[in-house]
Amino acid sequence: MFWARQEPGQHVVCLGPTGRGKTTLVGKLLAHPPTDGVLIPTIGRPDPALQHLGEPATEWPPRMPLRLLMYDNLPFIRRFEHRPKQPRDFQRIRINYSRLLHWMFARPGWTIFLPDLQVVSDPKMMNLGKPIEQLLLTLRKEKSSVFMDAQAPRWIPSAANDQTSHVLIWKYRDRRVRQRLAEIASLDMDLFDYLMNEIARFDFVWIDSIMDEVYHVENTIV
């Protein structure tokens, strides 16, 4: 049902503790994107859940023909940066990431997956929160889709809260985190508490903001 509701220009936010299957689920969803191509910038070791999607680009911008990076007749570009270990590494990755965002601006009708919002948005690390917000605002107008993945709601840019089409939330126990998540999902706190208490460890709540519907989804792919 989710695939049937995906349309170009929608924003999908996945929020949940580490190890719950967020990236695995997004990897499945991106295998059937609503757009003409997919861009996946990742920091650190390549996630096995994404390795079936095309081939990694070893340089940026990619000089090789897009057809060599394709998956299922669609361009899939995976770009990995080594996880920063020293202060100068953050500057190098920040420059590369900024180039990537500008490249994405010029390609309307694509999907971008941002799985490292903690590292990207943190002012003490890459400090790219503002460019990411500008990206979200621009891509929505250009009918480009965005998938975001984070472990805590504080890393989700404010622009995403206002434009999110679908919110997928895994089980959280912390009361303060639940309150913030209820705000992002535009749900009554009592209802959200009930949902969080009822779902299993790897299940998630799907909020369709467009249809104003809420679903409890049993995650069977983890």
Rosetta blueprint (number, residue, H / E / L):
1 M L
2 F H
3 W H
4 A H
5 R H
6 Q L
7 E L
8 P L
9 G L
10 Q L
11 H E
12 V E
13 V E
14 C E
15 L E
16 G L
17 P L
18 T L
19 G L
20 R L
21 G L
22 K H
23 T H
24 T H
25 L H
26 V H
27 G H
28 K H
29 L H
30 L H
31 A L
32 H L
33 P L
34 P L
35 T L
36 D L
37 G L
38 V E
39 L E
40 I E
41 P E
42 T E
43 I E
44 G L
45 R L
46 P L
47 D L
48 P H
49 A H
50 L H
51 Q L
52 H L
53 L L
54 G L
55 E E
56 P E
57 A L
58 T L
59 E L
60 W L
61 P L
62 P L
63 R L
64 M L
65 P L
66 L H
67 R H
68 L H
69 L H
70 M E
71 Y E
72 D L
73 N L
74 L E
75 P E
76 F E
77 I E
78 R E
79 R E
80 F E
81 E E
82 H L
83 R L
84 P L
85 K L
86 Q L
87 P H
88 R H
89 D H
90 F H
91 Q H
92 R H
93 I H
94 R H
95 I H
96 N H
97 Y H
98 S H
99 R H
100 L H
101 L H
102 H H
103 W H
104 M H
105 F H
106 A L
107 R L
108 P L
109 G L
110 W L
111 T E
112 I E
113 F E
114 L E
115 P L
116 D L
117 L H
118 Q H
119 V H
120 V H
121 S H
122 D L
123 P L
124 K L
125 M L
126 M L
127 N L
128 L L
129 G H
130 K H
131 P H
132 I H
133 E H
134 Q H
135 L H
136 L H
137 L H
138 T H
139 L H
140 R H
141 K H
142 E L
143 K L
144 S L
145 S E
146 V E
147 F E
148 M E
149 D E
150 A E
151 Q L
152 A L
153 P H
154 R H
155 W H
156 I L
157 P L
158 S H
159 A H
160 A H
161 N H
162 D H
163 Q H
164 T L
165 S L
166 H E
167 V E
168 L E
169 I E
170 W E
171 K L
172 Y L
173 R L
174 D L
175 R H
176 R H
177 V H
178 R H
179 Q H
180 R H
181 L H
182 A H
183 E H
184 I H
185 A H
186 S L
187 L L
188 D L
189 M H
190 D H
191 L H
192 F H
193 D H
194 Y H
195 L H
196 M H
197 N H
198 E H
199 I L
200 A L
201 R L
202 F L
203 D L
204 F E
205 V E
206 W E
207 I E
208 D E
209 S L
210 I L
211 M L
212 D L
213 E E
214 V E
215 Y E
216 H E
217 V E
218 E L
219 N L
220 T L
221 I L
222 V L
